[in-house]
Amino acid sequence: MKQAAVCLIALVLSLICITPVTAGEGDASMNALGEKLLKQLWTNIRKGDMEALGLMTTAGFQSVHQFGANDKAQEMALIKGLAIDSYLLSQIKVTGTDSVIVASYFVSVAETIKGERLSKTPAPRLTVFVKQGDAWHWLAHANLKPLQ
């Protein structure tokens, strides 16, 4: 688990470091775009819109949870069973470059993971989007909410 989290952080840092920085923390357009992408992602998750999620997620997607890492297919299967009624995003912080957006935030959401219904207690997440051509895609996700 710790190794997967370290790998995700290393991936994010390497993507940011190899791309020339054109926008960063505090850039209003970067913040607005990051929040828009994040809200669209969570809306698709809440609705269970697997087609939209599949299209917006890169083939090389990876997530990390308390139980380990998921690839794209595993994450899509997990999302199908979340049973989310509503969610609330807060403390959103967006940084990035011309081709990478990193959003850290808290989400309050009751969800079912690995058969366990988790509380709505706000928990930190990290979501990464990458620009491919003219479109932004979901590249990586870290769910830092502990299973209980």
Phi, psi and omega per residue, in radians:
M1 nan -0.897 -3.136
K2 -1.101 -0.638 3.135
Q3 -1.141 -0.698 3.117
A4 -1.135 -0.711 3.126
A5 -1.130 -0.735 3.115
V6 -1.103 -0.713 3.111
C7 -1.103 -0.730 3.124
L8 -1.107 -0.788 3.126
I9 -1.105 -0.737 3.105
A10 -1.074 -0.712 3.110
L11 -1.067 -0.840 -3.131
V12 -1.063 -0.825 -3.137
L13 -1.103 -0.691 3.141
S14 -1.171 -0.668 3.102
L15 -1.114 -0.710 -3.136
I16 -1.227 -0.695 -3.064
C17 -1.258 -0.523 -3.076
I18 -1.555 -0.149 -3.121
T19 -1.857 2.291 3.124
P20 -1.021 2.352 -3.111
V21 -1.369 2.163 3.076
T22 -2.068 -0.262 3.095
A23 -2.657 2.636 -3.112
G24 -2.597 -2.846 -3.128
E25 -0.969 2.330 3.108
G26 1.633 -0.229 3.113
D27 -1.285 2.055 -3.028
A28 -1.052 -0.736 -3.113
S29 -1.211 -0.641 3.094
M30 -1.153 -0.769 3.113
N31 -1.061 -0.792 -3.121
A32 -1.104 -0.768 3.137
L33 -1.135 -0.781 3.130
G34 -1.051 -0.775 3.120
E35 -1.152 -0.679 3.113
K36 -1.085 -0.815 3.129
L37 -1.094 -0.740 -3.138
L38 -1.105 -0.799 3.141
K39 -1.145 -0.657 3.097
Q40 -1.142 -0.743 3.103
L41 -1.011 -0.878 -3.094
W42 -1.209 -0.548 3.056
T43 -1.136 -0.773 3.105
N44 -1.096 -0.689 3.110
I45 -1.131 -0.824 -3.122
R46 -1.055 -0.740 -3.129
K47 -1.303 -0.262 -3.056
G48 1.212 0.542 -3.118
D49 -1.401 1.423 -3.047
M50 -1.167 -0.526 3.105
E51 -1.136 -0.867 3.132
A52 -1.090 -0.744 3.125
L53 -1.096 -0.739 3.117
G54 -1.061 -0.699 -3.129
L55 -1.243 -0.579 -3.076
M56 -1.552 -0.061 -3.076
T57 -1.827 2.273 -3.135
T58 -1.221 2.716 3.097
A59 -1.089 -0.565 -3.118
G60 -1.555 0.274 -3.125
F61 -0.956 2.540 2.994
Q62 -2.570 2.479 3.054
S63 -2.206 2.823 3.046
V64 -2.318 2.363 3.126
H65 -2.266 3.066 3.133
Q66 -1.062 -0.449 -3.106
F67 -1.606 -0.103 3.119
G68 2.349 -2.907 -3.058
A69 -1.694 2.619 3.062
N70 -2.164 2.530 2.918
D71 -1.591 -3.031 -3.074
K72 -1.034 -0.854 -3.094
A73 -1.091 -0.732 3.137
Q74 -1.146 -0.686 3.139
E75 -1.193 -0.687 3.118
M76 -1.101 -0.706 3.105
A77 -1.122 -0.715 3.116
L78 -1.100 -0.775 -3.109
I79 -1.078 -0.652 3.131
K80 -0.984 -0.539 -3.083
G81 -1.755 0.156 -3.057
L82 -1.188 -0.599 -3.133
A83 0.956 1.022 -3.127
I84 -1.606 2.239 3.048
D85 -1.609 -0.771 3.140
S86 -2.689 2.895 3.115
Y87 -2.619 2.788 3.078
L88 -2.395 2.097 3.088
L89 -1.612 2.449 3.107
S90 -2.597 2.925 3.098
Q91 0.869 0.759 -3.105
I92 -1.298 2.257 3.059
K93 -2.209 2.154 -3.084
V94 -2.042 2.298 2.985
T95 -2.334 2.921 3.097
G96 2.908 -2.943 -3.141
T97 -2.331 -2.903 3.124
D98 -1.232 -0.275 -3.103
S99 -2.258 0.023 -3.132
V100 -2.423 2.332 3.030
I101 -2.167 2.256 3.104
V102 -2.031 2.192 3.134
A103 -2.141 2.150 2.982
S104 -1.899 2.545 -3.028
Y105 -2.948 3.004 2.986
F106 -1.947 2.522 3.061
V107 -2.263 2.351 3.033
S108 -1.832 1.946 -3.054
V109 -2.724 2.343 2.990
A110 -1.544 2.130 -3.081
E111 -2.478 2.792 3.113
T112 -1.934 2.066 3.130
I113 -2.220 2.217 -3.140
K114 0.938 0.670 3.091
G115 1.405 -0.006 3.132
E116 -1.848 2.250 3.062
R117 -1.460 2.048 -3.100
L118 -1.637 2.667 -3.112
S119 -1.250 2.938 3.111
K120 -1.502 0.171 3.110
T121 -0.994 2.236 -3.131
P122 -0.975 2.396 -3.132
A123 -2.405 2.582 -3.111
P124 -1.301 2.556 3.061
R125 -2.418 2.790 3.038
L126 -2.355 2.192 -3.114
T127 -2.224 2.390 -3.108
V128 -2.122 2.311 3.054
F129 -2.051 2.556 3.112
V130 -2.234 2.469 3.122
K131 -1.555 2.192 3.089
Q132 -2.173 1.964 -3.012
G133 1.173 -2.196 3.127
D134 -1.730 0.038 -3.035
A135 -2.021 2.594 3.063
W136 -1.664 2.409 -3.112
H137 -2.272 2.639 3.110
W138 -1.366 2.087 -3.063
L139 -1.840 -0.713 -3.044
A140 -2.670 2.727 -3.106
H141 -2.654 2.387 3.039
A142 -2.129 2.127 3.076
N143 -1.800 1.921 -3.051
L144 -1.724 0.307 3.095
K145 -1.486 2.155 -3.129
P146 -1.267 2.459 2.983
L147 -1.297 2.492 -3.061
Q148 -1.977 nan nan
